[in-house]
Amino acid sequence: DGGITQSPKYLFRKEGQNVTLSCEQNLNHDAMYWYRQDPGQGLRLIYYSQIVNDFQKGDIAEGYSVSREKKESFPLTVTSAQKNPTAFYLCASSITGTENQPQHFGDGTRLSIL
Amino acid sequence: GENVEQHPSTLSVQEGDSAVIKCTYSDSASNYFPWYKQELGKGPQLIIDIRSNVGEKKDQRIAVTLNKTAKHFSLHITETQPEDSAVYFCAASIVGGGNKLTFGTGTQLKVEL
């Protein structure tokens, strides 16, 4: 089946550790996105990539890093600099990064601090 | 930047009734407005979207209306069913914004038997 796969579904991190969330898509989409979701808030954009080897900061990029070395993969690293990392993280993709393209989401990774 | 407000935050209806969720946006340059449905523990699923050159769009029991002058858009669900129970999010995208979406804060819809 074509879609977006996020792994793992649940992730636990100790204080001071970096952790990487995986996002893979087999939709042949050019653009990929990372959002953070907190209770009672909408989704907030962390980083996005319109094409391989290129990415831009979203609204809340501090404490996060990404890479886009392959079209199908867009991993997100939550660094120790992110002071409040506990959240539900969602990855999305769209055919292109141009305007008005529907974004399709994976089923998320829930990150918790031990 | 763009700001999207969504109301109500919770909505309870009887099965078979209609449900309406409203969103307002701040930037008149916004031109794309999708709606997502999110079930517990899942990612959001696109259910309908509308572009600024259209005032209304319908897909079976779901419709979206857009009022560009007032800068608001609404989701209408008719003949609600228990499986419609979920959190619904509206979003907006600005012209020249590179397909970045700004989301509302969500509406928890509960359809009661």
Contacts between the chains, C-beta under 8 A, distances in Angstrom:
chain1	res1	chain2	res2	distance
A	4	B	43	7.7
A	6	B	43	7.8
A	31	B	99	6.5
A	40	B	9	8.0
A	40	B	105	6.6
A	40	B	106	7.8
A	41	B	105	5.8
A	41	B	106	8.0
A	42	B	4	7.3
A	42	B	6	7.6
A	42	B	89	6.1
A	42	B	91	7.8
A	42	B	102	7.8
A	42	B	103	3.3
A	42	B	104	5.3
A	42	B	105	4.8
A	42	B	106	6.1
A	43	B	44	7.3
A	43	B	89	7.0
A	43	B	91	7.9
A	43	B	101	7.6
A	43	B	103	4.5
A	44	B	103	7.5
A	45	B	100	6.0
A	45	B	101	7.2
A	48	B	98	7.4
A	48	B	99	8.0
A	48	B	100	6.6
A	50	B	98	6.5
A	50	B	99	7.8
A	56	B	98	7.6
A	58	B	100	7.0
A	59	B	1	7.6
A	90	B	43	5.4
A	90	B	44	7.2
A	92	B	43	7.9
A	94	B	99	6.0
A	96	B	99	7.6
A	97	B	98	5.7
A	97	B	99	5.2
A	98	B	98	7.6
A	98	B	99	6.2
A	99	B	31	7.1
A	99	B	32	6.5
A	99	B	93	6.5
A	99	B	95	6.4
A	99	B	96	7.4
A	99	B	97	7.0
A	99	B	98	7.4
A	99	B	99	5.6
A	100	B	31	6.8
A	100	B	32	4.2
A	100	B	51	5.9
A	100	B	93	6.7
A	100	B	99	7.2
A	101	B	99	5.2
A	102	B	34	6.4
A	102	B	46	5.4
A	102	B	49	6.2
A	103	B	34	7.5
A	103	B	46	7.3
A	103	B	99	7.4
A	103	B	101	6.5
A	104	B	46	6.6
A	105	B	36	7.7
A	105	B	43	3.6
A	105	B	44	5.0
A	105	B	45	7.2
A	106	B	43	5.2
A	107	B	41	7.5
A	107	B	42	5.3
A	107	B	43	4.6
A	108	B	41	7.8
A	108	B	42	7.4
A	108	B	43	5.2
